[in-house]
Amino acid sequence: MLDKTYTPGDIEAKWYEHWEGTGAFACGQRPDAEPFVIVMPPPNVTGNLHMGHALDNSLQDCLVRFERLRGKDVLWQPGTDHAGIATQMVVERQLDAAGGPSRQEMGRDAFIERVWQWKEESGGNITRQLRRLGASCDWSREAFTMDEPRSRAVLKKFVQLYRDGLLYKDQRLVNWDPKLKTAISDLEVEQKEVDGNFWHFNYPVEGEDGVFIEIATTRPETMLGDTAVAVNPEDERYKHLIGKQVRLPLIGRLIPIVGDEHADPEQGTGALKVTPAHDFNDFEIGKRHNLEMINIFDRDAAINENAPEKYRGMDRFEARKVIVADMDAAGFLVKVIPHRHMVPYGDRGGVVIEPWLTEQWYVDAETLAKPAIEAVETGKTNFIPKNWEKTYFEWMRNIQPWCVSRQLWWGHRIPAWYAPDGTVFVEETEEEAYAAARKQLGADVTLTRDPDVLDTWFSSAMWPYSTMGWPEETPELAKYYPNTTLITGFDIIFFWVARMMMSGIHFMGDVPFKDVYIHALVRDEHGAKMSKSKGNVIDPIEFIEKYGADALRFTLVAMEAQGRDIKLAEKRVEGYRNFGTKLWNAARFCEMNGIQGSDSVEAPEATLAVNKWIIGEVAKAANGVTSALEAFRFNDAADAIYHFAWGTFCDWYVELIKPIFWGEDDAQKAETRAVAGWVLDQILVLLHPFMPFITEELWHATRDDRPYDLIAAQWPTVTAADAAAGEEVNWAIKFITEIRSIRAEMNVPASAKATALVVGASDATKARLDAFQDMLCRLARLEVAKAVDTAETKGAAQLVVDEATVYLPLADLMDLDAEKARLEKNAGKLEKEAGGLRGRLNNQGFVAKAPAHVVEEAKEQLADLEAQLEKTKAALKRLG
């Protein structure tokens, strides 16, 4: 017997443990079936479930459960990422908090051992949280980017790329974090707007007394490494100076004036100081003009030995103050202009990032990108929505060498060993490196291993095939590669999606996936991006504990519309928890009327119009949900099952069949029980991908002897039913709905029963009035609904249903004058409120200065008021 109250917390843990314990998520159970494969974007092992994870994994699980119900051999491959910087920082903080030795004091091997210990004890909390969300991935295959199989694959990949000439060492600029003392990726750089200055300096032109070229900079300290001044070759102010030299103030070094189109005559003074070793744009200018690259910072971002002795050892910001003062004292400071601008910060270290010239390992991304670009151009891999292909192409067609080395201890250590003379030996093992070195340099050679580790993205780029067992030729690799679909966020199209494309095509000879679905960003209810600093971060676990995982999942999937971000309001989650309650109560109604789950996937035989109708409605709903999910229209799929379950089944069908159970016809009761039980089964199957817990609970609660769990049921494939019966019942529903709407608009007392006079009724309508008389009177609160030749229009509300006009005489049921006065007063009030909002929205000052969410709320309020006003005017018109 179902409990009176739906309580998500009582059922969710039970069913997840059951599914996982029975191996319901395991792949390979249908060896002859078509495979459907998704790899989970591996969350950081340090992480906790945030709303982006909740959306991403709800969408994946929705597709996975859908395809499992469709009979495919489903593999949803889970795993976590070792998250180099983040994990190293977590453990270092723990050591510091415990008053223990520092990383450096422990030494590399002891520290790495401590990180592994943390990973086993505390890492992977997010995988436990994903279970709470209902993620039905094959946990028996859970992978970790630094487990033994993945580590072996990483070494193989590095060595192979090196031997293919696609991986090499080079001196280039990197994003350098002076606090963490490592290169970091662009994704780990956070741009912050800060208050700074433009310092304008005069650089004297050599050989021309009193002639200067004025430059402006936000980083005066980098002038110590200037090796040129660039001007636009078309800039009339400066083009006569191209080829001349300036003498660099404070340093005395002569540097050339070069013509370069990167110099924008409209920006600043139009003349750029060029510091190739400390600015990414300047680095490219330096390469074009073969300029010297002078690195003036050490790894702590302090001034190094390449600068005058006075500045050596100074922190970069201390040096800035001293250099500005010295330039002023020497007469080279022109002016200082306050300037608010963007400055790069490390998202982990929290300090300003320094573009720094250093030797690192690089991958030839340009070569690898070519077949990856072609794969999307030719449609082998599709982006959904398609507009994201443009982003992909822009990045890939302008790709730079990929820096893959990091100055950390936690990560895949680079398999490169150096001889004393600098010769490098790249091999998968130390034994193989020594064998190669001895063959080349003699038996007594000693090697030192490269201390750096690989960028985390290097290993996660292999995820679609390393998780299948590569480099071994495993059965899983043969069956499950290429993957079917990837679901991820737009922010890692380049960092992960593009790199998986490059890596998969190069090592596997084929694209890693056929479809890439790029989901929306989850924002707060006002449309603002969630951030800790704003205090608007929503914790999905809190919502799960309050409303259940099913409600949160359904909210996220239902709001996932292609190309539109999600504005997540708690009321929506609460609303979908109420949807669960509605379904629960419908199942209780069935239980109390002897309706059980069906023992067949086929629709029962039906003779009653209402039962033929509902079978046809199941077919429409199933087709709607199926086609929407196949097209990644998640919101449409959720909308289709929601409206069928709540509206069609709970609100209409349950109401329409109640008189059958009140009657005496046992055959009609038996037929209706069979149909209602079958329909409820189809709802549970269609809803299962969205709300797996409540549907599995009701699946078993509505029939004791189920031969299988709902997770392993069959997706509905219902053929079209009796169209005529469907039209009959839909006419009755339309008739009832229109009368209910008028009663609500006209404020007709609930206890008052009206008479419906139907003028101009066809023979078909007259027959329907007779057939559905009891239903119409009961559900529309009528005394009678009858066809007449004419009707008195005065004091009667009017409506149209198909070809007929329906008159509802209201004079005897209510005070029409009082109602007219009420409606007119309400219309005046609505018009006034709407006018006030229109005035605000027409005020350009308000629109420009008010926060975006306030303007949006005003527009929504206006639209709501206008809709109410339209209804009120319609009601007045009916009275008139």
C-alpha positions in Angstrom: 0.0 0.0 0.0 1.4 3.4 -1.0 2.0 5.9 1.8 -0.3 8.9 1.8 2.6 11.2 1.4 5.4 11.3 -1.2 8.7 11.6 0.6 11.7 11.5 -1.8 14.2 10.9 1.0 12.6 7.6 1.8 13.0 6.1 -1.6 16.0 7.6 -3.4 18.9 5.9 -1.5 17.0 2.6 -1.5 16.6 2.4 -5.2 20.1 3.7 -6.1 21.7 1.0 -3.8 19.4 -1.6 -5.4 20.3 -0.6 -9.0 24.0 -0.5 -8.4 23.9 -3.7 -6.4 22.1 -5.6 -9.1 24.4 -4.4 -11.9 21.7 -2.5 -13.6 24.2 0.2 -14.9 26.7 -2.3 -16.3 27.4 -2.3 -20.1 27.7 -5.5 -22.1 24.4 -7.0 -20.9 23.0 -6.8 -24.5 26.0 -8.0 -26.5 24.2 -8.0 -29.9 22.5 -4.6 -29.3 23.6 -1.3 -30.9 26.0 0.5 -28.4 25.3 3.9 -27.0 28.3 5.4 -25.3 28.9 8.6 -23.3 32.0 9.4 -21.4 31.4 11.5 -18.3 33.5 14.7 -18.3 35.7 13.7 -15.4 35.2 16.1 -12.5 38.1 17.2 -10.4 38.9 14.7 -7.6 38.9 17.7 -5.3 35.5 18.9 -6.3 32.0 19.0 -4.9 28.8 18.8 -7.0 27.9 22.2 -8.2 24.9 23.2 -10.3 26.8 22.9 -13.5 27.7 19.3 -12.7 24.1 18.7 -11.7 22.8 19.9 -15.1 25.5 18.2 -17.1 25.0 14.8 -15.5 21.2 15.1 -15.4 21.2 15.5 -19.2 23.6 12.6 -19.6 21.6 10.4 -17.4 18.4 11.3 -19.1 19.9 10.2 -22.5 21.5 7.1 -20.9 18.3 5.9 -19.3 16.3 6.7 -22.5 18.7 4.6 -24.7 18.8 1.8 -22.1 15.0 1.6 -22.2 15.2 1.5 -26.0 17.2 -1.7 -25.8 20.7 -0.4 -26.6 24.0 -1.6 -25.0 24.6 1.5 -22.9 28.0 2.5 -21.5 28.2 5.6 -19.5 31.8 5.7 -18.6 32.5 7.5 -15.2 35.7 8.7 -13.7 37.6 11.6 -12.1 40.5 13.9 -13.0 43.6 14.2 -10.8 43.4 18.0 -11.1 47.1 18.8 -10.8 47.2 22.3 -9.2 44.0 22.0 -7.2 44.9 18.7 -5.6 48.5 19.7 -4.8 47.1 22.9 -3.2 44.6 20.9 -1.1 47.2 18.7 0.4 49.7 21.5 0.9 47.0 23.4 2.9 46.3 20.3 5.0 50.0 20.0 5.8 50.2 23.6 6.7 47.1 23.5 8.9 48.4 20.4 10.7 51.7 22.2 11.4 53.5 19.5 9.5 56.5 19.7 7.2 56.1 21.6 3.9 56.1 19.9 0.5 59.7 20.9 0.0 60.7 19.6 3.4 59.0 16.3 2.8 60.6 15.7 -0.6 58.9 14.7 -3.8 58.3 11.0 -3.2 56.9 11.4 0.3 54.7 14.2 -0.8 53.3 12.2 -3.7 52.6 9.4 -1.3 50.7 11.8 0.9 48.6 13.0 -2.0 47.6 9.4 -2.9 46.7 8.8 0.7 44.4 11.9 0.6 42.9 10.7 -2.6 42.0 7.3 -1.2 40.5 8.8 2.0 38.8 12.0 0.9 39.1 12.3 -2.9 36.1 11.5 -5.0 33.4 13.0 -2.8 31.8 14.2 -6.0 31.2 10.6 -7.2 29.2 9.9 -4.0 27.2 13.1 -4.7 26.6 12.0 -8.3 25.1 8.8 -7.0 22.7 11.0 -5.0 21.7 12.7 -8.2 20.9 9.3 -9.7 23.7 9.0 -12.2 23.4 5.5 -13.7 27.0 5.2 -15.0 28.9 1.9 -14.9 30.8 2.4 -11.7 32.5 -1.0 -12.1 34.5 0.7 -14.9 35.3 3.9 -12.9 38.6 5.4 -14.1 41.0 8.0 -12.7 43.3 10.0 -14.9 46.3 8.8 -12.8 45.4 5.2 -12.2 47.8 2.6 -13.7 46.1 2.0 -17.0 45.6 5.7 -17.7 49.2 6.5 -16.7 50.6 3.8 -19.0 48.5 5.3 -21.8 49.8 8.8 -21.1 53.4 7.7 -21.3 52.7 5.9 -24.6 51.0 9.0 -26.0 53.8 11.4 -25.0 56.5 9.1 -26.5 54.6 8.5 -29.7 54.0 12.3 -30.2 57.7 12.9 -29.7 58.7 10.3 -32.2 56.1 11.6 -34.7 57.8 15.0 -34.4 54.7 16.6 -32.9 56.0 17.2 -29.4 59.1 19.2 -28.6 60.8 21.6 -26.2 60.8 25.3 -27.0 61.2 28.8 -25.5 57.9 30.6 -25.6 55.7 32.7 -23.4 53.5 31.0 -20.9 51.0 32.2 -18.3 53.3 32.0 -15.3 51.9 31.9 -11.7 54.5 33.4 -9.5 52.9 32.0 -6.3 52.5 28.4 -7.5 55.6 28.7 -9.6 54.2 26.9 -12.6 52.9 27.6 -16.1 49.1 27.4 -16.2 46.5 27.1 -19.0 44.3 30.0 -20.2 41.3 28.3 -18.5 43.1 28.7 -15.2 43.5 32.5 -15.8 40.7 34.7 -14.5 40.5 38.3 -15.9 39.6 40.9 -13.3 38.9 44.5 -13.8 41.1 46.7 -11.6 42.0 50.3 -11.1 45.4 51.1 -12.6 47.2 53.7 -14.6 48.5 54.5 -18.0 52.1 55.8 -17.6 53.2 57.9 -20.5 57.0 57.9 -21.1 59.2 59.7 -23.6 61.8 57.5 -25.4 64.5 59.7 -27.0 65.1 59.1 -30.7 68.8 58.5 -31.3 70.6 61.1 -33.3 67.8 63.6 -33.2 68.2 66.0 -30.3 64.9 66.8 -28.5 62.9 64.3 -30.5 61.0 61.8 -28.5 58.5 59.0 -29.2 55.8 58.8 -26.5 54.6 55.4 -25.4 52.0 54.5 -22.8 52.1 51.4 -20.6 50.2 49.8 -17.7 53.3 47.8 -16.7 56.3 50.2 -16.4 58.5 47.5 -14.9 58.6 45.6 -18.2 60.5 48.5 -19.9 63.6 46.9 -18.6 63.1 44.2 -21.2 62.0 46.4 -24.1 63.7 45.5 -27.4 61.8 47.8 -29.9 59.1 50.4 -30.3 56.4 49.5 -32.8 54.3 52.0 -34.9 51.7 51.4 -37.6 53.4 51.7 -41.0 50.4 53.8 -42.2 50.5 56.2 -39.2 51.6 59.6 -40.6 52.9 60.7 -37.2 55.5 58.1 -37.0 56.2 56.3 -40.3 59.2 58.6 -41.0 60.8 57.2 -37.8 60.6 53.5 -38.9 64.2 52.2 -39.2 65.6 54.7 -36.7 66.4 53.8 -33.1 65.6 55.0 -29.6 67.8 54.9 -26.6 65.9 53.0 -23.8 65.8 55.3 -20.7 67.5 54.0 -17.5 69.1 51.2 -19.5 70.9 53.0 -22.4 70.3 50.2 -24.8 69.6 51.2 -28.4 66.4 49.6 -29.7 64.8 49.9 -33.2 61.5 51.5 -34.2 59.7 49.0 -36.3 56.6 49.2 -38.5 53.9 46.7 -37.5 50.2 46.6 -38.2 49.5 45.4 -34.6 50.2 49.0 -33.5 46.8 50.7 -33.5 46.9 54.5 -34.3 43.6 54.9 -32.4 44.9 53.3 -29.2 47.0 55.2 -26.6 49.7 57.2 -28.3 49.8 54.9 -31.3 53.4 53.8 -30.4 53.9 50.5 -28.6 56.9 49.6 -26.4 57.7 46.0 -27.4 58.7 43.5 -24.7 58.7 40.1 -26.4 59.6 38.1 -23.3 56.7 39.5 -21.3 53.7 40.1 -23.5 51.9 37.7 -25.8 51.3 40.2 -28.5 54.8 41.6 -28.2 56.1 38.0 -28.6 54.5 37.7 -32.0 55.9 41.2 -33.0 59.3 40.0 -31.8 59.1 36.9 -34.0 58.0 38.9 -37.0 60.9 41.4 -36.7 63.6 39.0 -35.3 63.9 41.0 -32.1 66.0 40.1 -29.1 63.9 38.5 -26.2 65.1 39.7 -22.8 63.6 38.0 -19.8 63.8 40.3 -16.8 61.9 38.2 -14.2 62.8 35.1 -12.3 60.3 32.4 -11.3 59.1 34.6 -8.3 58.4 37.5 -10.7 61.3 39.4 -9.1 63.8 41.3 -11.3 66.6 39.1 -12.4 70.2 39.6 -13.5 69.3 40.8 -17.0 68.4 44.2 -15.5 70.6 46.9 -13.9 71.9 46.0 -10.5 69.8 48.6 -8.8 66.6 46.7 -9.6 67.8 43.2 -9.2 65.8 41.2 -6.6 63.0 43.6 -6.4 59.4 42.3 -6.6 57.8 43.4 -9.8 55.4 45.8 -8.2 58.1 47.3 -6.0 60.2 47.7 -9.1 57.3 49.5 -10.8 57.3 52.2 -8.2 61.0 52.7 -8.3 61.2 52.8 -12.1 58.4 55.3 -12.4 60.2 57.5 -9.8 63.4 57.2 -11.7 61.8 58.0 -15.0 60.2 61.0 -13.5 63.5 62.1 -12.0 65.2 61.7 -15.4 62.6 63.8 -17.1 61.0 60.9 -19.1 57.7 60.7 -17.4 55.1 62.7 -19.4 51.9 62.0 -17.5 49.9 59.4 -15.5 46.3 58.7 -16.5 44.1 56.6 -14.2 42.9 53.6 -16.2 40.5 50.8 -15.3 41.5 47.7 -17.1 41.5 43.9 -17.1 44.4 42.1 -15.4 45.0 38.3 -15.5 44.9 36.5 -12.1 45.6 32.8 -11.4 42.3 31.2 -10.3 44.2 29.0 -7.9 47.1 31.1 -6.7 45.1 34.3 -6.6 48.0 36.5 -7.8 48.6 38.4 -11.0 49.8 36.2 -13.8 53.0 37.1 -15.6 53.6 36.3 -19.3 57.0 34.7 -19.0 59.6 33.4 -21.4 60.6 30.0 -20.4 61.5 26.6 -21.9 58.6 24.2 -21.8 57.3 21.1 -23.7 54.9 21.8 -26.5 52.6 19.9 -28.8 52.3 20.9 -32.4 48.6 21.6 -32.2 48.4 23.3 -35.6 49.2 20.0 -37.3 46.9 18.0 -35.1 44.1 20.5 -35.6 43.8 20.1 -39.4 42.0 16.7 -39.5 40.0 17.8 -36.4 38.7 20.8 -38.3 37.9 18.7 -41.3 35.9 16.2 -39.2 33.5 19.0 -38.1 33.4 20.6 -41.6 32.4 17.3 -43.2 29.8 16.4 -40.4 31.6 13.4 -39.0 31.2 15.2 -35.7 28.3 17.5 -35.1 27.9 20.3 -32.6 24.4 20.9 -31.1 23.5 23.8 -31.1 25.3 24.2 -34.5 26.4 27.8 -33.7 29.1 26.4 -31.4 30.9 25.1 -34.5 31.9 28.7 -35.2 33.6 29.0 -31.8 35.3 25.7 -32.4 36.6 26.8 -35.8 37.8 30.2 -34.6 39.9 28.5 -31.9 41.2 25.7 -34.1 42.1 27.8 -37.1 44.1 30.2 -34.9 45.6 27.6 -32.7 49.0 28.1 -31.0 51.5 25.4 -29.8 50.1 23.7 -26.7 52.3 24.0 -23.6 51.9 20.6 -21.9 54.5 20.9 -19.1 53.7 22.1 -15.6 56.1 22.8 -12.7 54.3 20.7 -10.2 54.8 17.4 -8.4 51.3 15.9 -8.6 50.6 14.7 -12.1 52.0 12.5 -14.8 55.8 13.0 -14.7 57.2 13.8 -18.1 59.0 10.7 -19.5 62.2 12.5 -20.5 65.7 11.9 -19.2 68.7 14.2 -19.7 72.4 13.3 -20.0 75.0 15.6 -18.5 75.6 17.1 -22.0 71.9 18.0 -22.3 70.9 15.2 -24.7 67.3 14.2 -24.0 66.0 10.6 -24.2 62.2 10.3 -24.4 61.1 6.8 -23.5 58.2 5.1 -21.6 60.5 3.8 -18.8 63.8 4.7 -17.1 65.2 1.3 -18.2 64.4 2.1 -21.9 65.9 5.6 -21.5 69.2 4.2 -20.1 69.3 1.6 -22.8 69.1 4.3 -25.4 71.5 6.6 -23.6 74.2 3.8 -23.2 73.9 2.9 -26.8 74.6 6.5 -27.8 76.8 7.9 -25.0 78.5 4.9 -23.4 77.8 2.5 -20.5 78.8 5.0 -17.7 76.2 7.6 -18.6 74.0 9.0 -15.8 70.6 10.4 -16.5 68.4 12.9 -14.7 64.6 12.8 -15.2 62.7 15.9 -16.2 61.1 17.2 -12.9 58.0 18.6 -14.6 54.6 16.9 -14.9 52.0 17.1 -17.8 49.1 19.5 -18.1 45.9 17.8 -16.8 44.3 18.3 -20.2 47.0 16.0 -21.8 45.5 13.0 -20.1 41.8 14.0 -20.2 42.2 14.5 -24.0 42.6 10.7 -24.2 39.4 10.0 -22.1 37.2 8.6 -24.9 39.8 5.8 -25.7 42.1 5.5 -22.6 39.0 4.6 -20.6 38.4 1.8 -23.1 41.8 0.2 -22.5 44.1 1.9 -25.1 46.9 1.2 -25.9 45.8 -2.4 -25.5 43.5 -3.6 -28.3 40.6 -4.4 -25.9 37.1 -5.7 -26.9 35.7 -2.5 -25.2 37.8 -0.3 -27.5 36.6 -2.1 -30.6 33.0 -1.9 -29.5 32.6 1.4 -27.7 34.9 3.7 -29.8 33.9 6.1 -31.3 31.6 7.2 -28.5 28.1 8.2 -29.5 27.6 11.5 -27.7 29.4 14.0 -25.6 27.6 16.5 -23.3 29.6 19.3 -21.8 29.7 23.1 -21.2 30.8 25.7 -23.7 33.7 26.9 -21.6 35.8 23.7 -22.4 35.1 23.4 -26.1 38.7 24.3 -26.8 40.4 23.0 -23.6 38.8 19.5 -23.7 36.5 18.9 -26.7 39.0 20.1 -29.3 41.9 18.3 -27.7 39.9 15.0 -27.6 39.2 15.5 -31.3 42.9 16.0 -32.1 44.0 13.2 -29.9 41.3 10.7 -30.9 41.8 11.2 -34.6 45.6 11.0 -34.4 45.8 7.9 -32.2 42.6 6.0 -33.1 42.1 7.1 -36.7 38.6 8.3 -36.1 36.7 11.0 -34.3 36.0 10.3 -30.6 32.3 11.1 -30.8 29.5 11.7 -33.3 27.5 14.4 -31.5 28.7 17.1 -29.1 25.8 18.7 -27.2 26.8 22.0 -25.6 24.5 22.8 -22.7 23.5 26.1 -21.1 24.9 27.9 -18.1 22.9 27.7 -14.9 22.4 31.2 -13.5 20.4 32.4 -10.5 16.8 33.3 -10.8 17.7 36.9 -11.9 19.9 35.7 -14.7 23.2 36.5 -12.8 26.1 34.2 -13.0 26.6 32.3 -9.8 29.7 33.2 -7.8 30.8 32.9 -4.2 31.6 36.7 -4.1 27.9 37.5 -5.0 26.6 35.0 -2.5 24.2 33.6 -5.0 25.6 30.1 -5.4 23.0 27.3 -5.2 24.0 24.0 -3.7 22.4 21.1 -5.5 22.8 18.8 -2.5 20.7 21.2 -0.4 17.9 21.1 -3.1 18.2 17.3 -3.2 17.8 17.1 0.5 14.8 19.5 0.5 12.9 18.5 -2.6 14.5 15.3 -3.8 16.8 14.5 -6.7 13.9 13.8 -9.1 12.6 17.3 -8.7 16.0 18.9 -9.2 16.8 16.8 -12.2 13.4 17.5 -13.8 13.8 21.2 -13.2 17.2 21.3 -14.9 16.2 19.2 -17.9 12.9 21.0 -18.4 14.7 24.4 -18.5 17.5 23.2 -20.8 16.5 24.9 -24.0 19.1 25.1 -26.8 20.9 28.4 -26.8 19.3 29.8 -23.7 20.8 29.9 -20.2 18.8 28.6 -17.2 17.5 31.0 -14.6 17.1 28.6 -11.7 14.5 29.6 -9.0 13.8 27.4 -6.0 10.1 27.8 -6.8 10.6 25.8 -10.0 12.2 22.9 -8.1 9.4 23.0 -5.5 6.9 23.0 -8.4 8.3 19.8 -9.8 8.4 18.2 -6.4 4.6 18.9 -6.4 4.5 17.2 -9.8 5.9 14.1 -8.1 3.2 14.4 -5.5 0.5 14.7 -8.2 1.8 11.5 -9.8 2.0 9.7 -6.5 -1.6 10.6 -5.7 -2.7 9.4 -9.1 -1.0 6.1 -8.4 -2.9 6.0 -5.1 -6.2 6.6 -6.9 -5.4 3.7 -9.2 -4.5 1.5 -6.2 -7.7 2.3 -4.4 -9.7 1.4 -7.5 -8.1 -1.9 -8.1 -5.9 -0.7 -11.0 -2.6 -2.6 -11.3 0.4 -2.3 -13.5 0.0 -4.0 -16.8 1.5 -7.4 -17.6 1.9 -6.4 -21.3 3.8 -3.8 -23.2 1.0 -3.8 -25.8 -2.1 -1.6 -25.3 -5.2 -3.5 -24.0 -8.3 -3.8 -26.1 -10.6 -0.8 -25.6 -14.2 -0.3 -26.6 -15.0 2.9 -24.5 -14.3 6.2 -26.2 -12.4 7.5 -23.2 -10.1 4.5 -23.2 -9.5 4.6 -26.9 -8.7 8.3 -26.5 -6.2 7.9 -23.8 -4.3 5.2 -25.7 -4.1 7.6 -28.6 -2.8 10.3 -26.3 -0.1 7.9 -25.0 1.0 7.5 -28.6 1.3 11.2 -29.1 3.2 11.7 -25.8 5.6 8.8 -26.6 6.3 10.2 -30.1 6.8 13.7 -28.7 9.2 12.6 -26.0 11.1 10.3 -28.3 11.6 12.8 -31.2 12.6 15.6 -28.7 15.3 13.5 -27.0 16.6 12.2 -30.3 17.0 15.9 -31.3 18.5 17.0 -27.9 15.5 19.2 -27.3 15.5 18.4 -23.6 12.9 21.0 -22.6 10.5 19.8 -25.3 10.8 16.3 -24.1 10.2 17.2 -20.5 7.3 19.4 -21.5 5.7 16.6 -23.4 5.7 14.1 -20.6 4.9 16.7 -17.9 1.7 17.8 -19.7 0.6 14.3 -20.5 1.2 13.0 -17.0 -0.3 16.0 -15.1 -2.8 17.4 -17.6 -4.0 14.5 -19.8 -3.8 11.7 -17.3 -4.2 13.1 -13.8 -6.5 16.1 -14.6 -8.6 14.6 -17.3 -8.5 10.8 -17.6 -8.7 10.2 -13.9 -11.7 12.5 -13.7 -13.4 11.0 -16.8 -13.2 7.4 -15.6 -14.5 8.0 -12.0 -18.1 7.6 -13.0 -17.2 4.2 -14.5 -16.1 3.0 -11.1 -19.2 4.5 -9.5 -21.4 2.5 -12.0 -22.5 -1.1 -12.1 -21.0 -2.2 -15.5 -18.3 -4.8 -14.5 -17.1 -5.1 -18.1 -16.5 -1.4 -18.4 -14.7 -1.4 -15.0 -12.4 -4.3 -16.1 -11.5 -2.6 -19.4 -10.8 0.7 -17.7 -8.7 -0.9 -15.0 -6.6 -2.6 -17.7 -6.2 0.5 -19.8 -5.5 2.8 -16.8 -2.9 0.4 -15.5 -1.2 0.2 -18.9 -1.3 4.0 -19.3 0.3 4.5 -15.9 3.0 2.1 -16.8 3.7 4.1 -20.0 3.9 7.3 -18.0 6.4 5.7 -15.6 8.6 4.5 -18.5 8.5 7.8 -20.3 9.2 9.8 -17.2 11.9 7.4 -15.9 14.8 9.2 -17.7 13.9 12.4 -16.0 12.7 11.2 -12.6 14.1 7.7 -12.0 13.5 7.3 -8.3 9.8 8.0 -8.0 9.0 6.1 -11.2 10.9 3.0 -10.0 9.1 3.1 -6.7 5.7 3.4 -8.3 6.5 0.7 -10.9 6.9 -1.8 -8.1 4.2 -0.4 -5.9 1.5 -0.8 -8.7 2.3 -4.4 -9.3 3.9 -6.9 -6.9 5.1 -9.5 -9.4 7.1 -7.3 -11.8 9.6 -9.6 -13.7 12.1 -6.8 -14.1 12.9 -3.3 -12.7 11.7 -0.3 -14.5 15.2 0.7 -15.4 15.2 -2.4 -17.7 11.7 -2.0 -19.1 10.8 -1.3 -22.8 10.3 2.1 -24.2 6.8 2.7 -25.5 6.2 2.3 -29.3 2.5 2.8 -29.5 0.7 2.8 -32.9 -2.0 5.3 -33.6 -5.3 4.6 -32.0 -9.0 5.3 -32.9 -8.8 8.8 -34.3 -12.6 9.3 -34.2 -12.8 8.3 -30.5 -10.0 10.8 -29.8 -11.9 13.6 -31.5 -15.0 12.8 -29.5 -13.3 13.1 -26.1 -11.2 16.1 -27.1 -14.4 17.9 -28.1 -15.8 17.2 -24.6 -12.6 18.4 -23.0 -12.6 21.6 -25.0 -16.3 22.2 -24.2 -15.7 21.8 -20.4 -12.5 23.8 -20.5 -14.1 26.8 -22.2 -17.0 26.9 -19.8 -14.7 26.6 -16.8 -12.7 29.5 -18.2 -15.7 31.7 -18.6 -17.0 30.8 -15.1 -13.6 31.8 -13.7 -13.4 35.1 -15.7 -17.0 36.0 -14.8 -16.6 35.1 -11.1 -19.6 32.7 -11.2 -20.1 31.2 -7.8 -18.8 27.6 -7.6 -22.1 26.4 -6.2 -24.1 27.9 -9.1 -25.1 25.5 -11.9 -25.7 27.1 -15.3 -27.5 25.9 -18.3 -25.5 25.6 -21.5 -27.6 26.5 -24.6 -25.9 25.3 -27.8 -27.0 27.2 -31.0 -26.0 26.0 -34.5 -25.0 22.5 -33.4 -24.3 20.0 -36.1 -25.7 16.5 -35.9 -22.3 15.3 -34.6 -22.3 17.9 -31.9 -25.9 17.0 -30.9 -24.8 13.4 -30.6 -21.8 14.3 -28.5 -24.0 16.4 -26.2 -26.1 13.3 -25.6 -23.2 10.9 -25.2 -21.2 13.1 -22.8 -24.2 14.8 -21.0 -23.3 13.4 -17.5 -19.6 14.2 -18.0 -20.3 17.8 -19.2 -22.7 18.6 -16.4 -20.4 17.1 -13.7 -17.2 18.6 -14.8 -18.5 22.0 -16.1 -21.0 22.4 -13.2 -24.0 22.6 -15.5 -27.7 21.8 -14.9 -27.9 20.7 -18.5 -26.1 21.2 -21.9 -28.6 21.1 -24.8 -28.9 22.1 -28.4 -31.5 24.8 -29.2 -32.4 26.8 -32.3 -32.1 30.2 -30.7 -31.1 31.7 -27.3 -31.6 35.0 -25.5 -28.3 36.9 -25.6 -29.0 39.5 -23.0 -27.3 38.6 -19.7 -25.7 35.5 -21.2 -22.0 34.8 -21.6 -21.0 33.5 -25.1 -18.3 31.2 -26.3 -17.6 29.2 -29.5 -16.8 25.5 -29.6 -16.2 24.3 -33.2 -19.2 25.3 -35.3 -21.6 26.0 -32.4 -22.1 29.0 -30.2 -22.7 28.3 -26.5 -24.8 30.7 -24.4 -24.6 30.7 -20.6 -27.5 32.7 -19.1 -26.0 34.2 -15.9 -28.7 36.7 -14.8 -30.3 34.2 -12.4 -26.9 33.1 -11.0 -25.2 36.4 -10.1 -25.6 40.2 -10.0 -24.5 41.1 -13.4 -24.3 44.9 -12.7 -22.1 44.3 -9.6 -19.9 41.9 -11.7 -19.6 44.5 -14.4 -18.6 47.2 -11.9 -16.0 44.8 -10.4 -14.5 44.0 -13.8 -14.4 47.7 -14.8 -12.7 48.6 -11.5 -10.2 45.8 -12.0 -9.6 46.8 -15.6 -8.8 50.4 -14.4 -6.4 49.2 -11.8 -4.6 46.9 -14.2 -4.4 49.7 -16.8 -2.9 52.0 -14.3 -0.3 49.5 -13.1 0.6 48.6 -16.7 0.9 52.3 -17.6 3.3 52.9 -14.7 5.5 50.0 -15.9 5.4 51.1 -19.5 6.6 54.6 -18.4 9.6 53.0 -16.5 10.5 50.9 -19.5 10.2 53.8 -21.9 12.6 55.8 -19.6 16.0 55.3 -21.2 17.7 56.3 -17.9 15.9 53.5 -16.0 16.7 50.9 -18.7 20.4 52.0 -18.8 21.1 52.2 -15.1 18.9 49.5 -13.5 20.3 46.0 -13.1 19.5 43.7 -16.1 17.4 41.4 -13.9 15.3 44.4 -12.6 14.5 45.5 -16.2 13.7 41.9 -17.2 11.4 41.5 -14.2 9.6 44.8 -15.2 9.0 43.5 -18.7 7.7 40.2 -17.3 5.3 42.0 -14.9 4.1 44.2 -17.8 3.4 41.2 -20.0 1.5 39.5 -17.1 -0.6 42.7 -16.4 -1.4 43.0 -20.1 -2.6 39.4 -20.3 -4.8 39.9 -17.2 -6.2 43.1 -18.7 -7.0 41.3 -22.0 -9.0 38.6 -20.1 -10.8 41.3 -18.0 -11.8 43.1 -21.2 -13.0 39.9 -22.8 -15.2 39.2 -19.7 -16.7 42.7 -20.0 -17.3 42.2 -23.6 -19.2 39.0 -22.8 -21.4 40.8 -20.3 -22.1 43.5 -22.9 
